[in-house]
Amino acid sequence: MKYLSLSIIILSLVFGGCRSKFQKALKSTDSKKKLEVAEYFFMKKDFYRAQTLFDQLENEISNTPLAEKILYYQAQCDYGLKMYSLAGYRYKIYYETYPTSVNAEEALYLNGYCIFLESQDSELDQIDTYKAIETFKIFVNVYPESKYLNDCNKYLDKLRAKLSQKAYNNAKLYYNIGSYKSAIVSLRNLVNDFPEIAQREEIDFLILKSNYLLAENSIPEKQIQRYQETISAFNDFTELYTENSKFMSNAKDIKQKAVTELNKINK
């Protein structure tokens, strides 16, 4: 019990000292002293107190050599506080304002990474996904030998996978609601934009099936052409996949149905 009480007293003195140190710096007109205290809290990872002081210093030392240092610290504090949108913005401003700085490479990388962290799930709006991709592409072009290169490529793969998943979901939606013409266009665009997509085999099969269902539900004047397009889609499918494909049996059934319908029409 005695040791517990002693520990509480020591902690109270430490935190009390920190509060006192912070309050004095907050009220101080000495920019140099305020910077020292801000850096002290930054090193302690007390980003809230550090940022409060850096924000004060921003107004006091603008247009001085210290402005670069303060902006970098502000971005780092925002990052430490998980305020990624604001951190990304400040890293961007830092890179654009001080492109030759020793911290410029890191700032551009963290600009992209912060946007990456703000990127939403594939079901939601993907504006940050596109922004992150563009930023990482710029980074790779500017710093092709960077130590961050592998991470950039890893995040780019994740971002592209998110876009491909959203495009896949949209194409499947057209198919599920019976809008087969739109489904065919969306599925083909999906393959063109993301040729390595994980669901590639299923997508190619759905292109075939959508062609058949479109023909089946068409007016007589358009059925011949659309059944022929179904057979063409089947030929494309068999060029890509072997008999071991889990869709091959259904694909052959669809092709046979298309041939049968064409024979009926041509009698």
KAFEN-V280494 format. One record per pair of residues at least 12 apart in sequence whose ideal C-beta (glycine too) atoms are under 10 Angstrom apart, sorted by the first residue. I is the first residue (numbers start at 1). J is the second residue. Records with the same first field share a line. If there is no record, write none. Layout:
I = J ; J
//
This chain:
18 = 37 ; 40 ; 41 ; 44 ; 46 ; 49
19 = 49
21 = 37 ; 40 ; 41 ; 49
22 = 37 ; 38 ; 40 ; 41 ; 46 ; 48 ; 49 ; 50 ; 52 ; 53
23 = 49
24 = 37
25 = 37 ; 38 ; 40 ; 41 ; 49 ; 52 ; 53 ; 56 ; 57
26 = 49 ; 52 ; 53 ; 56
28 = 53 ; 56
29 = 60
30 = 60
31 = 56 ; 57 ; 60 ; 61 ; 64 ; 66 ; 70
32 = 57 ; 61 ; 66
34 = 53 ; 54 ; 56 ; 57 ; 60 ; 61
35 = 53 ; 54 ; 56 ; 57 ; 60 ; 61 ; 66 ; 69 ; 70 ; 73
36 = 53
37 = 49 ; 50 ; 53
38 = 50 ; 51 ; 52 ; 53 ; 54 ; 55 ; 56 ; 57 ; 70 ; 73 ; 74 ; 77
39 = 53 ; 54 ; 69 ; 73
40 = 53
41 = 53 ; 54 ; 77
42 = 54 ; 73 ; 76 ; 77 ; 80
45 = 77 ; 80
46 = 77 ; 80
47 = 73 ; 76 ; 77 ; 78 ; 79 ; 80 ; 81 ; 82 ; 83
48 = 77 ; 80 ; 81
49 = 77
50 = 73 ; 74 ; 76 ; 77 ; 80 ; 81
51 = 73 ; 74 ; 76 ; 77 ; 78 ; 80 ; 81 ; 83 ; 86
52 = 77
53 = 70 ; 73 ; 77
54 = 69 ; 70 ; 71 ; 72 ; 73 ; 74 ; 75 ; 76 ; 77 ; 78
55 = 70 ; 74 ; 77
56 = 70
57 = 69 ; 70 ; 73 ; 74
58 = 70 ; 71 ; 73 ; 74
67 = 97 ; 98
68 = 94 ; 97 ; 98 ; 101 ; 103
69 = 101 ; 103
71 = 90 ; 91 ; 93 ; 94 ; 97 ; 98 ; 101 ; 103 ; 107
72 = 90 ; 91 ; 94 ; 98 ; 101 ; 102 ; 103 ; 104 ; 106 ; 107
73 = 90
74 = 86 ; 87 ; 90 ; 91 ; 93 ; 94
75 = 87 ; 88 ; 89 ; 90 ; 91 ; 92 ; 93 ; 94 ; 95 ; 103 ; 106 ; 107 ; 110 ; 111 ; 114
76 = 90 ; 91 ; 94 ; 103 ; 106 ; 107 ; 110
77 = 90
78 = 90 ; 91 ; 114
79 = 91 ; 110 ; 113 ; 114 ; 117
82 = 114 ; 117
83 = 114
84 = 110 ; 113 ; 114 ; 115 ; 116 ; 117 ; 118 ; 128
85 = 114 ; 115 ; 117 ; 118 ; 128
86 = 114
87 = 110 ; 111 ; 113 ; 114 ; 115 ; 117 ; 118
88 = 107 ; 110 ; 111 ; 112 ; 113 ; 114 ; 115 ; 116 ; 117 ; 118 ; 128 ; 131 ; 132 ; 135
89 = 111 ; 114 ; 115
90 = 107 ; 110 ; 111 ; 114
91 = 103 ; 104 ; 106 ; 107 ; 108 ; 109 ; 110 ; 111 ; 112 ; 113 ; 114 ; 115 ; 135
92 = 107 ; 108 ; 110 ; 111 ; 112 ; 114 ; 115 ; 135
93 = 107 ; 111
94 = 106 ; 107 ; 108 ; 110 ; 111
95 = 107 ; 108 ; 109 ; 110 ; 111 ; 135 ; 138 ; 139 ; 142
96 = 108 ; 111
99 = 142
104 = 142 ; 143
105 = 139 ; 142 ; 143 ; 146 ; 147 ; 148
106 = 143 ; 146 ; 147 ; 148
108 = 135 ; 136 ; 138 ; 139 ; 142 ; 143 ; 146 ; 148
109 = 135 ; 136 ; 139 ; 140 ; 143 ; 146 ; 147 ; 148 ; 149 ; 151 ; 152 ; 155
110 = 135 ; 139 ; 148
111 = 131 ; 132 ; 135 ; 136 ; 138 ; 139
112 = 131 ; 132 ; 133 ; 134 ; 135 ; 136 ; 137 ; 138 ; 139 ; 140 ; 148 ; 151 ; 152 ; 155 ; 156 ; 159
113 = 132 ; 135 ; 136 ; 139 ; 148 ; 151 ; 152 ; 155
114 = 128 ; 132 ; 135
115 = 127 ; 128 ; 129 ; 130 ; 131 ; 132 ; 133 ; 134 ; 135 ; 136 ; 155 ; 159
116 = 128 ; 129 ; 131 ; 132 ; 133 ; 135 ; 136 ; 151 ; 152 ; 155 ; 156 ; 158 ; 159
117 = 132 ; 155
118 = 131 ; 132
119 = 131 ; 132 ; 133 ; 155 ; 158 ; 159 ; 162 ; 163
120 = 162 ; 166
121 = 162 ; 165 ; 166
122 = 161 ; 162 ; 163 ; 164 ; 165 ; 166 ; 167 ; 168 ; 169 ; 170
123 = 162 ; 165 ; 166 ; 169
124 = 162 ; 166
125 = 166
126 = 159 ; 162 ; 163 ; 165 ; 166 ; 167
128 = 159
129 = 158 ; 159 ; 160 ; 162 ; 163 ; 166
130 = 159 ; 163
131 = 159
132 = 155 ; 156 ; 158 ; 159 ; 162
133 = 155 ; 156 ; 159 ; 160 ; 162 ; 163
135 = 152 ; 155
136 = 148 ; 149 ; 151 ; 152 ; 153 ; 154 ; 155 ; 156 ; 159
137 = 152 ; 156
139 = 152 ; 156
140 = 152 ; 153 ; 156
157 = 196
160 = 193 ; 194 ; 196 ; 197
161 = 194 ; 196 ; 197 ; 198
163 = 193 ; 194
164 = 190 ; 193 ; 194 ; 195 ; 196 ; 197 ; 198 ; 199 ; 200
165 = 194 ; 197 ; 198 ; 199
167 = 186 ; 187 ; 189 ; 190 ; 191 ; 193 ; 194 ; 197 ; 203
168 = 186 ; 187 ; 190 ; 194 ; 197 ; 198 ; 199 ; 202 ; 203
170 = 182 ; 183 ; 186 ; 187 ; 189 ; 190
171 = 183 ; 184 ; 185 ; 186 ; 187 ; 188 ; 189 ; 190 ; 191 ; 199 ; 203 ; 206 ; 207 ; 210
172 = 186 ; 187 ; 190 ; 199 ; 202 ; 203 ; 206
173 = 186
174 = 186 ; 187 ; 206 ; 210
175 = 187 ; 203 ; 206 ; 207 ; 209 ; 210 ; 213
178 = 210 ; 213 ; 214 ; 217
179 = 210 ; 214
180 = 206 ; 209 ; 210 ; 211 ; 212 ; 213 ; 214 ; 215 ; 216 ; 217 ; 218 ; 226
181 = 210 ; 211 ; 214 ; 217 ; 218 ; 226
182 = 210 ; 214
183 = 206 ; 207 ; 209 ; 210 ; 211 ; 213 ; 214
184 = 206 ; 207 ; 208 ; 209 ; 210 ; 211 ; 213 ; 214 ; 229 ; 233
185 = 207 ; 210
186 = 203 ; 206 ; 207 ; 210
187 = 202 ; 203 ; 204 ; 205 ; 206 ; 207 ; 208 ; 209 ; 210
188 = 203 ; 204 ; 207 ; 210 ; 233
190 = 203 ; 206 ; 207
191 = 203 ; 204 ; 207
200 = 240 ; 241
201 = 237 ; 240 ; 241 ; 245 ; 246 ; 247 ; 248
202 = 246 ; 247
204 = 233 ; 236 ; 237 ; 239 ; 240 ; 241 ; 245 ; 247 ; 251
205 = 233 ; 234 ; 237 ; 241 ; 245 ; 246 ; 247 ; 248 ; 250 ; 251 ; 254
206 = 233 ; 247
207 = 230 ; 233 ; 234 ; 236 ; 237
208 = 229 ; 230 ; 231 ; 232 ; 233 ; 234 ; 235 ; 236 ; 237 ; 238 ; 247 ; 250 ; 251 ; 254 ; 255 ; 258
209 = 230 ; 233 ; 234 ; 237 ; 247 ; 250 ; 251 ; 254
210 = 230 ; 233
211 = 226 ; 227 ; 228 ; 229 ; 230 ; 231 ; 232 ; 233 ; 234 ; 254 ; 258
212 = 226 ; 227 ; 229 ; 230 ; 231 ; 233 ; 234 ; 251 ; 253 ; 254 ; 255 ; 257 ; 258 ; 261
213 = 226 ; 230 ; 254
214 = 226 ; 227 ; 229 ; 230
215 = 227 ; 228 ; 229 ; 230 ; 231 ; 257 ; 258 ; 261 ; 262
216 = 230 ; 257 ; 258 ; 261
220 = 265
223 = 258 ; 261 ; 262 ; 264 ; 265
224 = 261 ; 262 ; 265 ; 266
226 = 258 ; 261
227 = 255 ; 257 ; 258 ; 259 ; 260 ; 261 ; 262 ; 263 ; 264 ; 265
228 = 258 ; 262
229 = 258
230 = 254 ; 255 ; 257 ; 258 ; 259 ; 261 ; 262
231 = 254 ; 255 ; 256 ; 258 ; 259 ; 262
232 = 258
233 = 251 ; 254 ; 255 ; 258
234 = 251 ; 252 ; 254 ; 255 ; 256 ; 258 ; 259
235 = 255
237 = 251 ; 252 ; 254 ; 255
238 = 251 ; 252 ; 255
//
